[in-house]
Structure formats: structure tokens, C-alpha cells
Amino acid sequence: MKWAGTSTAVGGIIILLGILITDLMLASFVVAIVIFLGHALGRLVSLGLDGKPNKQLVQGLISELVLGVANAFCLVSILI
């Protein structure tokens, strides 16, 4: 599954480019939302199927949810 790391790295590059190039800001927010909330959703499904994970995985879930929701809030604020 080497593509999973590659897609995350490319997504990170797009997110960073959205900071520097204002024309990519919308795409940057969308990519960030998909990556962060996608990983959080996967962790939630895993939590439901496998039970409670260790502390580090819960911290990762919380940070992904916070970053995903923050990016969604920013996306809505630039669209309004």
C-alpha cells in the first residue's frame, strides 16, 4: 500500500501550496478535509470494530477531527 503514503504526501503538498497560491486555496481546503476527516472516519470504524485503541491512536483521532472540522469551517467561511 505504498500509494496511501504517496497520496497523503501529494495532498500535503497541495495543502501547502494553498497557503502560497491563492488560486489553490479552495482545492487546498477540500483536500485537507478529505484527508483529515477520511482518516478520522477510518479510525472511528476501526474503533467500532476492534474496540478501544491505545492513547496515541485516540490522540491522532482527536487531532484529525479538529483539523478536519477547522478546514471545513474555513472552507465554508471563504464560500460565504
Secondary structure, 3 states (H helix, E strand, C coil): CHHHHHHHHHHHHHHHHHHHCHHHHHHHHHHHHHHHHHHHHHHHHHHHHHCCCCHHHHHHHHHHHHHHHHHHHHHHHHHC
